[in-house]
Every structure is written in structure tokens, then in C-alpha cells.
Amino acid sequence: MNLACATCPVRDSAACSVLDEAERAVTAAAGRTRTLKRGETLFAAGDDNAACATLVSGALKVSATDIDGNEQILALVHPAGFIGELFAPFAQHDVVALTESQLCTFAKADLHRAVDAYPALTKALLRRSQEDLHATRSLLELTGNANAETRLAALIYDFARAASQSPCHPVAQFDLPLSRGEIANMLGLTIETVSRKLGDLEATGAIRRIGKRGIELIDPAHLQALSGRSRE
């Protein structure tokens, strides 16, 4: 399916937002829309033919598997995020959908032609890659230094910000794209600790849990303070 830029929910926040309408139309003609179901793989480790993509909706995880078959989640990709080998190779990593996800995909050759033709796009993709690197470093810093409550609060707050259409405020209600086991894996905690700390966050009035994965932010400022994200 060809791309529909006019109705794209990330047209003003993705890297392609730097293009004018004519440039966007030329670039979009080379792209395709792809939808992944939860658990479906976008790129597999060692895939030499991986395309490049912008995430339009949903969430993806970047993970690696050790020699014992244990998965380690290295990063998350939120809407407007760029995935591909232009700046950040995924040759040794799997990129898998955490929820049903829609993407704009481009063959690497087509994207290289686009960045050659439009220098502003190159700068935008580099800036996006730098932002993703900063987010990954922030997560690594959390898992290495912060206590369990801070780690979980930060992850929830980051998910709420990623789900929001506003650059300034987190969304009030959303579904966690990660299972408790995946959260534990990513934050270096046990599933029991994740469950207990979710209960603690609810007891303090920061959040309310809805069903298995639903989260409502009751006191976003309190959650932000607990997360250590106050100065960002």
C-alpha cells in the first residue's frame, strides 16, 4: 500500500517533517505502508536485506539473544522513531512489534537516494538517531543506578509521553506495550518486584491500573518526580 502522508499521525514529528509537500510526495512514492501484528518481526538479526522504516503507530522492541537463548531488550521504538541501518545498524539485533504497529518502509537504496537529494532529511535522521541514543543511554543509566520504583516510574512516564500527541504533556491513559515479564527483563528486576512496585505506585495515587495493561495517570507530576524525569 502506498503511503498516505496527508493523514499520517506523525507527519509533524517524524524525520520527514522537514520536507516540503513536493519533496514529501516524491519520497512517499518510493515507500510502502506495512502493518505488523504483536510479536511479528520487522528485522531479524543477520538480515542483510533489512529495509528502513518510520514507526507511525504502535511500539517496537530492539533485542538481542545471548548464547543461552535469553532475550535482552536493548531499546524501545515509539511513534515517529526511525528504524534502519542508515545510522544505527541492527545487524545483530531483532526488531519486533510489541503491539499492532504501522510503519512507513523504504528500501535502503531508495532512502539513500532521498538523503542525497534532500540534505535536510539527512540532518533530521541524524538528529532522530541522536535522540534515540540519548533515550537508550537514559534507560541504561536508570537500570544501572536507580532503585526499582524510580526505574518503573520512569518507564511508565516515558510510555505516557510517547503515547501523547502533545510534546509537553503525557497522555492521561494508555496500554503498556510490554508484559510484566518484558518490563522486568528491561529494567533488571524480577516479575514479582514489578508487580509489587506497580501496586505501590497505585497506592501512592500516581497511577491507576485498568485491566491487565491499562494505565491511567492520576497524578502525572508525582509520577514524574518519582521517575527522576523532572529536569528533562
KATA-V497943 format. One record per residue. RES is the residue in one small letter. PHI is phi as a letter, one per 40 degrees, with the letter a starting at -180 (999 if undefined). D_CENTER is the distance of its C-alpha to the mean C-alpha in whole Angstrom. Layout:
res:RES phi:PHI d_center:D_CENTER
res:RES phi:PHI d_center:D_CENTER
This chain:
res:m phi:999 d_center:23
res:n phi:c d_center:23
res:l phi:c d_center:21
res:a phi:b d_center:21
res:c phi:c d_center:20
res:a phi:c d_center:22
res:t phi:b d_center:21
res:c phi:c d_center:17
res:p phi:c d_center:15
res:v phi:b d_center:13
res:r phi:c d_center:16
res:d phi:c d_center:17
res:s phi:b d_center:13
res:a phi:c d_center:12
res:a phi:d d_center:14
res:c phi:c d_center:17
res:s phi:c d_center:18
res:v phi:c d_center:20
res:l phi:c d_center:23
res:d phi:c d_center:26
res:e phi:c d_center:26
res:a phi:c d_center:28
res:e phi:c d_center:26
res:r phi:c d_center:23
res:a phi:c d_center:26
res:v phi:c d_center:27
res:t phi:c d_center:23
res:a phi:c d_center:22
res:a phi:c d_center:25
res:a phi:c d_center:24
res:g phi:c d_center:21
res:r phi:b d_center:20
res:t phi:c d_center:18
res:r phi:b d_center:17
res:t phi:b d_center:16
res:l phi:b d_center:14
res:k phi:c d_center:16
res:r phi:d d_center:14
res:g phi:g d_center:15
res:e phi:c d_center:15
res:t phi:c d_center:15
res:l phi:c d_center:14
res:f phi:b d_center:15
res:a phi:b d_center:17
res:a phi:d d_center:18
res:g phi:g d_center:21
res:d phi:c d_center:21
res:d phi:c d_center:23
res:n phi:b d_center:22
res:a phi:c d_center:18
res:a phi:c d_center:17
res:c phi:b d_center:15
res:a phi:a d_center:12
res:t phi:b d_center:11
res:l phi:c d_center:8
res:v phi:c d_center:10
res:s phi:a d_center:10
res:g phi:g d_center:8
res:a phi:a d_center:5
res:l phi:b d_center:6
res:k phi:b d_center:7
res:v phi:b d_center:9
res:s phi:b d_center:12
res:a phi:b d_center:16
res:t phi:b d_center:19
res:d phi:c d_center:22
res:i phi:c d_center:26
res:d phi:c d_center:26
res:g phi:g d_center:24
res:n phi:c d_center:21
res:e phi:c d_center:18
res:q phi:b d_center:16
res:i phi:c d_center:12
res:l phi:c d_center:11
res:a phi:a d_center:7
res:l phi:b d_center:4
res:v phi:b d_center:2
res:h phi:b d_center:2
res:p phi:d d_center:6
res:a phi:g d_center:8
res:g phi:c d_center:6
res:f phi:b d_center:9
res:i phi:b d_center:10
res:g phi:i d_center:13
res:e phi:b d_center:16
res:l phi:c d_center:17
res:f phi:b d_center:16
res:a phi:b d_center:14
res:p phi:c d_center:16
res:f phi:b d_center:15
res:a phi:d d_center:18
res:q phi:b d_center:18
res:h phi:b d_center:15
res:d phi:c d_center:14
res:v phi:b d_center:11
res:v phi:b d_center:11
res:a phi:c d_center:10
res:l phi:c d_center:10
res:t phi:b d_center:11
res:e phi:d d_center:13
res:s phi:b d_center:11
res:q phi:b d_center:12
res:l phi:b d_center:12
res:c phi:c d_center:15
res:t phi:b d_center:16
res:f phi:b d_center:19
res:a phi:c d_center:21
res:k phi:d d_center:21
res:a phi:c d_center:24
res:d phi:c d_center:24
res:l phi:c d_center:21
res:h phi:c d_center:23
res:r phi:c d_center:26
res:a phi:c d_center:24
res:v phi:c d_center:23
res:d phi:c d_center:27
res:a phi:c d_center:28
res:y phi:b d_center:25
res:p phi:d d_center:25
res:a phi:c d_center:23
res:l phi:c d_center:20
res:t phi:d d_center:20
res:k phi:c d_center:20
res:a phi:c d_center:17
res:l phi:c d_center:15
res:l phi:c d_center:16
res:r phi:c d_center:15
res:r phi:c d_center:12
res:s phi:c d_center:12
res:q phi:c d_center:14
res:e phi:c d_center:11
res:d phi:c d_center:9
res:l phi:c d_center:12
res:h phi:c d_center:13
res:a phi:c d_center:10
res:t phi:c d_center:10
res:r phi:c d_center:14
res:s phi:c d_center:14
res:l phi:c d_center:12
res:l phi:c d_center:15
res:e phi:c d_center:17
res:l phi:c d_center:17
res:t phi:c d_center:17
res:g phi:c d_center:20
res:n phi:b d_center:22
res:a phi:c d_center:21
res:n phi:c d_center:23
res:a phi:c d_center:21
res:e phi:c d_center:21
res:t phi:c d_center:20
res:r phi:d d_center:17
res:l phi:c d_center:16
res:a phi:c d_center:17
res:a phi:c d_center:14
res:l phi:c d_center:11
res:i phi:c d_center:13
res:y phi:c d_center:13
res:d phi:c d_center:10
res:f phi:c d_center:8
res:a phi:c d_center:11
res:r phi:c d_center:11
res:a phi:c d_center:7
res:a phi:c d_center:10
res:s phi:c d_center:13
res:q phi:c d_center:14
res:s phi:c d_center:16
res:p phi:c d_center:15
res:c phi:b d_center:17
res:h phi:b d_center:17
res:p phi:c d_center:15
res:v phi:c d_center:15
res:a phi:c d_center:18
res:q phi:a d_center:17
res:f phi:a d_center:14
res:d phi:b d_center:14
res:l phi:c d_center:12
res:p phi:c d_center:10
res:l phi:b d_center:11
res:s phi:c d_center:15
res:r phi:c d_center:17
res:g phi:c d_center:18
res:e phi:c d_center:14
res:i phi:c d_center:14
res:a phi:d d_center:17
res:n phi:d d_center:16
res:m phi:c d_center:13
res:l phi:c d_center:15
res:g phi:g d_center:19
res:l phi:b d_center:20
res:t phi:c d_center:22
res:i phi:c d_center:22
res:e phi:c d_center:25
res:t phi:c d_center:24
res:v phi:d d_center:20
res:s phi:c d_center:23
res:r phi:c d_center:25
res:k phi:c d_center:23
res:l phi:c d_center:21
res:g phi:c d_center:25
res:d phi:c d_center:26
res:l phi:c d_center:23
res:e phi:c d_center:24
res:a phi:c d_center:28
res:t phi:c d_center:27
res:g phi:g d_center:26
res:a phi:c d_center:23
res:i phi:b d_center:21
res:r phi:b d_center:23
res:r phi:c d_center:22
res:i phi:b d_center:22
res:g phi:g d_center:23
res:k phi:c d_center:21
res:r phi:b d_center:17
res:g phi:c d_center:18
res:i phi:b d_center:17
res:e phi:b d_center:19
res:l phi:c d_center:19
res:i phi:c d_center:23
res:d phi:b d_center:23
res:p phi:d d_center:20
res:a phi:c d_center:22
res:h phi:c d_center:23
res:l phi:c d_center:20
res:q phi:c d_center:19
res:a phi:c d_center:22
res:l phi:c d_center:21
res:s phi:c d_center:18
res:g phi:g d_center:19
res:r phi:c d_center:17
res:s phi:d d_center:20
res:r phi:c d_center:21
res:e phi:c d_center:18
